[in-house]
Amino acid sequence: MNVQRGRLVSGGRLQLPSNIRRSLGLADGDQVVMQVVDGELHVRPARDALKRIQAMLRPYAPVDGSVVEELIADRRAEAARD
């Protein structure tokens, strides 16, 4: 396990060592997702969290079309009924 020390600086900011930022592919201004799990802080790039969610939802996406097209068709059908 690669344990590194960070530092809590003014304003409650967490300062991450540069090698950890590089290994996560983080640059200044990048968004991260943070979660406390069993007293530990888990930090990961927001883009990785989004990719994980997209992978989990992929089996539910229509195979032969787009979710957007399906939503537009539903809205048009609703409008036609009114």
DOMAR-602539 format. One record per residue (C-alpha): residue number from 0; residue in one letter; chain; x, y, z. Coordinates in Angstrom, 3 decimals. Each point is the difference from the previous one (the first is absolute). Example, Ala and Ser with C-alpha at 12.3 -4.5 7.8 and 13.67 -1.06 7.14 Angstrom:
<pts>
> 0;A;A;12.300;-4.500;7.800
> 1;S;A;1.370;3.440;-0.660
</pts>
This chain:
<pts>
> 0;M;A;0.000;0.000;0.000
> 1;N;A;1.292;3.433;-0.941
> 2;V;A;-0.653;2.212;3.039
> 3;Q;A;0.709;3.706;-0.350
> 4;R;A;-0.493;2.925;2.328
> 5;G;A;-2.084;2.967;-1.035
> 6;R;A;-0.715;3.158;1.911
> 7;L;A;-3.101;1.871;1.061
> 8;V;A;0.584;3.663;-0.814
> 9;S;A;-1.986;3.190;0.625
> 10;G;A;-3.680;-0.115;-0.821
> 11;G;A;-0.169;-3.766;0.522
> 12;R;A;1.766;-0.709;-3.280
> 13;L;A;1.763;-3.303;-0.403
> 14;Q;A;3.415;0.234;-1.630
> 15;L;A;0.859;-3.143;-1.970
> 16;P;A;3.588;-0.913;-0.874
> 17;S;A;0.848;0.485;-3.680
> 18;N;A;0.665;-3.702;-0.635
> 19;I;A;-3.521;-0.868;1.220
> 20;R;A;-1.506;2.699;-2.214
> 21;R;A;1.951;-1.360;-2.955
> 22;S;A;-1.030;-3.602;0.686
> 23;L;A;-3.660;1.097;0.086
> 24;G;A;0.454;2.193;-3.064
> 25;L;A;-1.071;3.103;1.919
> 26;A;A;0.872;3.565;-0.924
> 27;D;A;-0.854;3.317;1.655
> 28;G;A;-3.731;0.643;-0.191
> 29;D;A;-1.011;-3.621;-0.672
> 30;Q;A;-3.060;-1.169;1.874
> 31;V;A;0.220;-2.944;2.369
> 32;V;A;-2.534;-2.166;1.800
> 33;M;A;0.606;-0.554;3.705
> 34;Q;A;-1.591;-2.574;2.257
> 35;V;A;0.595;-1.037;3.596
> 36;V;A;-0.004;-3.797;0.302
> 37;D;A;0.596;-1.563;3.408
> 38;G;A;1.857;3.090;1.207
> 39;E;A;2.162;0.257;-3.133
> 40;L;A;-0.156;2.736;-2.621
> 41;H;A;-0.242;-1.364;-3.542
> 42;V;A;0.837;2.496;-2.753
> 43;R;A;-0.327;-0.707;-3.716
> 44;P;A;-0.277;2.103;-3.138
> 45;A;A;-3.605;0.903;-0.825
> 46;R;A;0.528;-1.222;-3.574
> 47;D;A;0.803;-3.494;1.321
> 48;A;A;-3.135;-0.006;2.143
> 49;L;A;-2.044;1.016;-3.059
> 50;K;A;1.560;-2.784;-2.093
> 51;R;A;-0.856;-2.520;2.730
> 52;I;A;-3.633;1.166;0.078
> 53;Q;A;-0.242;-0.099;-3.808
> 54;A;A;1.341;-3.575;-0.009
> 55;M;A;-2.561;-1.033;2.629
> 56;L;A;-2.876;1.509;-2.030
> 57;R;A;1.155;-1.207;-3.430
> 58;P;A;-1.916;-3.331;0.234
> 59;Y;A;-3.245;1.967;0.387
> 60;A;A;0.502;2.245;-3.028
> 61;P;A;-2.000;-0.821;-3.133
> 62;V;A;1.993;-2.115;-2.443
> 63;D;A;-1.507;1.316;-3.225
> 64;G;A;-0.432;3.682;0.760
> 65;S;A;0.836;2.902;2.172
> 66;V;A;-1.423;0.845;3.402
> 67;V;A;-0.439;3.586;-1.170
> 68;E;A;-2.022;-1.065;-3.056
> 69;E;A;-2.156;-2.235;2.194
> 70;L;A;-0.630;2.863;2.451
> 71;I;A;-0.927;2.419;-2.814
> 72;A;A;-2.411;-2.561;-1.474
> 73;D;A;-1.628;-0.464;3.429
> 74;R;A;-0.410;3.766;0.441
> 75;R;A;-1.518;0.374;-3.473
> 76;A;A;-2.440;-2.831;0.705
> 77;E;A;-1.002;1.679;3.269
> 78;A;A;-0.513;3.345;-1.739
> 79;A;A;-2.140;-1.643;-2.695
> 80;R;A;-2.291;-1.499;2.678
> 81;D;A;-0.591;3.399;1.646
</pts>
